[in-house]
Each structure stands twice: as structure tokens, then as C-alpha cells.
Amino acid sequence: MVIGLDFNKDKYLEHIKDKNQILNMRKLLDRIEITLNKYQIQITDFMDPYEIRLSKSILNRFTDLEYCEIGGIEEAERKIIIIYPQYIEIEDVDSFIAALSMEWNSNNLSHRDFLGGILNLGINRNKVGDILIHEGYAQVIVKREVADFILTSLDRIGNQKVKVRQIPIDELKAGQVDYIIKRTVLSSLRLDVLISGAYNLSRNDSQSLIVAQRVKVNWEPVDKVSKEVKQGDMISVKGYGRFILSAIEGISKKGRIKVELKLLI
């Protein structure tokens, strides 16, 4: 199937209800059009799992192309999608990304510190994949196009001197994920109730955060306060952090739900 200049992108976007994602999905369709018309490999920027899901809902409607997603490690949260004609075999998918190691002499640098240091160079967030924190060093996955600039430009994170070097992709390993376990009892598994229980907020405050579109469930923006949350769901609240409903542990004598939450540090 070769798509002509009258390629109607709107019909492929009809099912996308999130208006904030329309531009991203149009960019994806631009790449699909180039692949089908010019037989060129196209690479997206890094996407979160929600954006990946939306992208695949479009890509799967095209039978004359192939795609794969990579993020450096199997457990990667953020990934790029490589789009290519069916007849092409890509031998080295990792050639489109680069892995950097950043070492320092202190233990007080966080994911937020490293991300801020990279973005302060003027690099777009979409060019940066996962940041894997280890003891005394961090590993960062980026698009290859920005790797050299980071290598030559980044020597400090905040007031901490860092040493940056490129490493082979196969040296990447899953980072440390620090969290606090919180057990509590809730009246229901509604989103506003979960947020109140996680951060000791009033129901009104939790509902205001949701209505203000400051909450995501599994990376998807949610504005419905009564949304039911399931075990394993990741909830992020702008200004507060992220937590996982890690376990539902039964019902108390008063009929309330006993839960375990993992609050990511």
C-alpha cells in the first residue's frame, strides 16, 4: 500500500480522545507516511508507556510496515519506536540509541537531579530515555543524535562534578527503585480515595488535583475522580510523586479495604 498526498490522517486519529496527544500522533503519522512512500526507516523520540500504547493503536492498522520498540533494557519505561518497510531487516536496532554512564563522588544525586542537568543543556525531554540510578553512578539512555553533545557539555549536576562516558548498550542494568511501603485502610478503590490515603490529603484536595489534570494512572491523564484503581496500577500526582497500589490485603472488620501502597522516592 502506497499512501498518496491525500493521506487522511484524521481518520487514524478518531479514536484518540486525549487532545494533548493529537500532535504527537500526527507526528507519528508523518513518519508512517515517509516510511510507506519513500521506503525510509523512521525513528520516534522516546515515549512513555501511555504514548507507546496510543502509537501502537495506529501502527497496527498499517499492514505494509513493521515496527519495534527499544529502550536499552527490557524493563525500560521510556522507549523509541523504529518504523521500517517490511522488506528491510534491521540488524542493529540499538544503533539508534546511546548509553551514557555518569559517575560522581557523592550519594545525594537523584533521578530528578540528572534529568534537570541534562535538560539544562537545552536538550528536549523526548530525547532522553530511562535514567538508571546505581550506587555512585547513573546510566542514562538517550537518542544517539544528542549523545556527543552531552558527552562534551555535561560536567556538573547541580554543584556536583560528574564524569560522563559512553558505554556499550549491553552494560546497562536495571536501576535501584527506592520506595516507602505504606499500609492503610480505605473506604473504596476510587482514585480520589487512593490519593488521599497515599498523601494524607482531604477528599476535596484529592478531587481538585484530579479535576485540574494533575493526575495520571498508568501514565494516562485522568480527570474522573471516581475512577476505580486496580492492583498494580501506577498513580502519579504532579507535585507529590508516584505510587503503586501494590496489594489489596482484604477487608477490615468495619468493611474497609486494607491496601499496601509503594510510594516511590
C-alpha positions as CSV (number, residue, x, y, z in Angstrom):
1,M,0.0,0.0,0.0
2,V,1.5,3.3,-1.1
3,I,-0.1,6.4,0.5
4,G,-0.6,9.4,-1.7
5,L,-0.5,13.1,-0.9
6,D,-4.2,13.0,0.2
7,F,-3.3,10.7,3.1
8,N,-6.2,11.4,5.5
9,K,-4.6,11.4,8.9
10,D,-7.8,12.4,10.7
11,K,-9.4,9.0,10.2
12,Y,-6.4,7.4,12.1
13,L,-6.9,9.8,15.0
14,E,-10.6,9.4,15.5
15,H,-10.2,7.1,18.5
16,I,-7.7,9.3,20.2
17,K,-9.7,11.1,22.9
18,D,-6.7,12.8,24.6
19,K,-6.4,16.2,22.8
20,N,-2.9,16.7,24.3
21,Q,-1.7,13.6,22.3
22,I,-3.1,14.6,18.9
23,L,0.1,16.5,17.9
24,N,2.3,13.6,18.9
25,M,0.2,11.1,17.0
26,R,0.2,13.4,13.9
27,K,4.0,13.3,14.0
28,L,3.8,9.5,14.2
29,L,1.6,9.5,11.1
30,D,4.1,11.8,9.3
31,R,6.8,9.2,9.9
32,I,4.5,6.4,8.8
33,E,3.8,8.3,5.6
34,I,7.5,8.7,4.9
35,T,8.2,5.0,5.5
36,L,5.4,3.9,3.1
37,N,6.1,6.4,0.4
38,K,9.9,6.8,0.5
39,Y,10.7,3.4,2.0
40,Q,12.8,5.0,4.7
41,I,13.4,3.9,8.3
42,Q,11.9,6.4,10.8
43,I,12.6,6.7,14.5
44,T,10.3,8.4,17.0
45,D,11.5,10.2,20.1
46,F,11.2,8.5,23.5
47,M,7.7,7.8,24.6
48,D,6.2,6.8,27.9
49,P,4.0,3.6,28.1
50,Y,0.8,5.5,27.5
51,E,2.2,7.2,24.4
52,I,3.5,3.8,23.2
53,R,0.0,2.3,23.6
54,L,-1.5,5.1,21.5
55,S,1.1,4.8,18.9
56,K,0.6,1.0,18.5
57,S,-3.1,1.5,18.2
58,I,-2.3,3.5,15.0
59,L,0.7,1.4,13.7
60,N,-1.2,-1.8,13.9
61,R,-3.6,-0.5,11.3
62,F,-0.9,-0.5,8.6
63,T,-0.1,-3.9,7.1
64,D,2.8,-2.8,4.9
65,L,5.2,-1.8,7.5
66,E,7.0,-3.2,10.6
67,Y,7.9,-1.6,13.8
68,C,9.8,-2.4,17.0
69,E,10.3,-0.6,20.3
70,I,13.6,-0.3,22.2
71,G,14.6,1.4,25.4
72,G,18.1,0.0,26.2
73,I,16.9,-2.6,28.7
74,E,13.9,-5.0,28.7
75,E,12.3,-3.2,31.7
76,A,12.7,0.2,30.2
77,E,9.8,2.6,30.9
78,R,10.6,5.0,28.1
79,K,11.2,3.7,24.6
80,I,11.6,4.8,21.0
81,I,9.7,3.1,18.1
82,I,11.6,2.2,14.9
83,I,9.3,2.1,11.8
84,Y,10.5,0.4,8.7
85,P,9.3,-1.2,5.4
86,Q,8.5,-4.9,5.6
87,Y,11.3,-6.0,3.3
88,I,14.1,-4.4,5.4
89,E,15.9,-6.3,8.1
90,I,17.4,-4.1,10.8
91,E,20.4,-5.9,12.2
92,D,21.4,-3.5,15.0
93,V,18.3,-1.8,16.5
94,D,20.5,-0.4,19.3
95,S,22.4,1.8,16.9
96,F,19.6,4.4,17.2
97,I,20.2,5.0,20.9
98,A,23.3,5.5,23.1
99,A,24.1,4.7,26.7
100,L,26.0,7.1,29.0
101,S,27.5,6.4,32.4
102,M,27.7,9.3,34.8
103,E,29.9,8.9,37.9
104,W,30.1,11.2,41.0
105,N,31.8,11.2,44.4
106,S,28.6,11.6,46.5
107,N,25.4,9.7,47.1
108,N,23.0,12.6,47.1
109,L,22.1,12.8,43.4
110,S,18.6,11.7,42.3
111,H,16.8,10.9,39.1
112,R,15.4,14.4,39.2
113,D,18.9,15.9,39.5
114,F,20.2,14.0,36.5
115,L,17.2,14.9,34.3
116,G,17.4,18.5,35.3
117,G,21.1,18.6,34.5
118,I,20.6,17.2,31.0
119,L,17.6,19.4,30.2
120,N,19.5,22.5,31.4
121,L,21.8,21.9,28.4
122,G,18.8,22.7,26.2
123,I,18.0,19.1,25.3
124,N,14.4,18.2,24.8
125,R,12.9,15.7,27.3
126,N,11.8,13.5,24.4
127,K,15.4,12.8,23.5
128,V,16.1,11.2,26.9
129,G,15.0,7.7,27.9
130,D,15.3,6.0,31.3
131,I,17.7,7.2,33.9
132,L,19.0,4.2,35.9
133,I,20.4,5.1,39.4
134,H,23.1,2.9,40.9
135,E,25.4,3.2,43.9
136,G,27.8,6.0,42.9
137,Y,26.8,6.3,39.3
138,A,23.9,6.6,36.9
139,Q,23.2,5.2,33.5
140,V,21.3,7.3,31.0
141,I,19.7,6.2,27.7
142,V,19.5,8.9,25.1
143,K,18.9,9.2,21.3
144,R,22.2,8.8,19.5
145,E,21.8,12.3,18.0
146,V,22.3,14.0,21.3
147,A,24.9,11.7,22.9
148,D,28.0,13.5,21.7
149,F,26.7,16.9,22.9
150,I,26.0,15.6,26.4
151,L,29.5,13.9,26.5
152,T,31.2,17.2,25.7
153,S,28.9,19.6,27.6
154,L,27.8,18.0,30.8
155,D,30.4,18.0,33.6
156,R,28.2,19.1,36.6
157,I,24.9,18.1,38.1
158,G,23.9,21.0,40.3
159,N,27.1,21.7,42.3
160,Q,28.3,18.1,42.0
161,K,31.1,17.3,39.4
162,V,30.3,14.3,37.3
163,K,32.3,12.2,34.8
164,V,30.4,11.2,31.7
165,R,31.4,8.5,29.3
166,Q,29.7,6.4,26.7
167,I,29.3,2.7,27.4
168,P,28.0,-0.3,25.3
169,I,24.3,-0.9,25.5
170,D,24.8,-4.3,26.9
171,E,26.3,-2.8,30.0
172,L,23.0,-1.3,31.0
173,K,21.3,-2.8,34.0
174,A,18.1,-2.1,35.9
175,G,18.5,0.8,38.4
176,Q,17.6,1.0,42.0
177,V,14.0,1.8,42.8
178,D,13.6,3.2,46.3
179,Y,10.1,3.3,47.8
180,I,8.3,3.5,51.1
181,I,5.7,0.9,52.0
182,K,2.5,2.3,53.4
183,R,-0.4,0.2,54.6
184,T,-3.7,1.8,55.2
185,V,-7.5,1.2,55.1
186,L,-9.7,2.8,52.5
187,S,-13.5,3.2,52.0
188,S,-13.1,2.2,48.3
189,L,-10.6,1.9,45.5
190,R,-11.7,5.2,43.9
191,L,-8.9,7.3,42.6
192,D,-9.6,10.2,44.9
193,V,-9.7,7.9,47.9
194,L,-6.3,6.3,46.9
195,I,-4.6,9.7,46.6
196,S,-6.0,10.9,49.9
197,G,-4.7,7.7,51.6
198,A,-1.3,7.9,49.9
199,Y,-0.6,11.6,50.7
200,N,-2.8,12.3,53.7
201,L,-4.9,14.7,51.8
202,S,-8.6,15.6,52.2
203,R,-11.0,14.1,49.6
204,N,-11.7,17.7,48.4
205,D,-8.0,18.3,47.8
206,S,-7.5,15.0,46.0
207,Q,-10.5,15.7,43.8
208,S,-9.2,19.2,43.0
209,L,-5.9,17.6,41.8
210,I,-7.7,15.2,39.6
211,V,-10.0,17.8,38.1
212,A,-7.0,20.1,37.5
213,Q,-5.5,17.3,35.3
214,R,-2.5,16.8,37.6
215,V,-3.1,13.1,38.0
216,K,-2.2,10.1,35.7
217,V,-3.0,6.4,36.1
218,N,-0.5,4.2,34.3
219,W,0.8,7.4,32.6
220,E,-2.6,8.3,31.1
221,P,-4.1,11.6,32.2
222,V,-7.3,11.1,34.2
223,D,-9.9,13.7,35.3
224,K,-12.6,11.4,36.6
225,V,-12.5,11.4,40.4
226,S,-14.5,8.2,40.7
227,K,-12.2,6.1,38.5
228,E,-11.6,2.6,40.0
229,V,-8.0,1.8,40.6
230,K,-6.7,-1.8,40.2
231,Q,-3.9,-3.7,41.9
232,G,-0.6,-2.9,40.1
233,D,-1.7,0.5,38.8
234,M,0.8,3.3,38.9
235,I,-0.6,6.7,40.0
236,S,1.3,9.9,39.6
237,V,0.3,13.2,41.1
238,K,2.1,16.3,40.0
239,G,3.8,18.0,42.9
240,Y,3.6,14.9,45.1
241,G,5.2,11.9,43.3
242,R,4.2,8.5,42.2
243,F,2.8,5.4,44.0
244,I,1.7,1.9,43.1
245,L,-1.3,0.1,44.5
246,S,0.9,-2.9,45.2
247,A,-1.5,-5.2,47.1
248,I,-5.1,-5.5,48.2
249,E,-4.9,-7.3,51.5
250,G,-8.5,-7.9,52.4
251,I,-11.4,-6.3,54.3
252,S,-11.3,-5.0,57.8
253,K,-13.9,-5.8,60.5
254,K,-15.6,-2.4,59.7
255,G,-15.8,-3.3,56.0
256,R,-13.0,-1.1,54.8
257,I,-10.4,-2.2,52.2
258,K,-6.9,-2.9,53.5
259,V,-4.2,-2.0,51.0
260,E,-0.5,-1.8,50.6
261,L,1.0,1.2,48.7
262,K,4.5,1.7,47.4
263,L,5.4,5.4,47.4
264,L,8.3,5.9,45.1
265,I,11.1,8.1,46.5
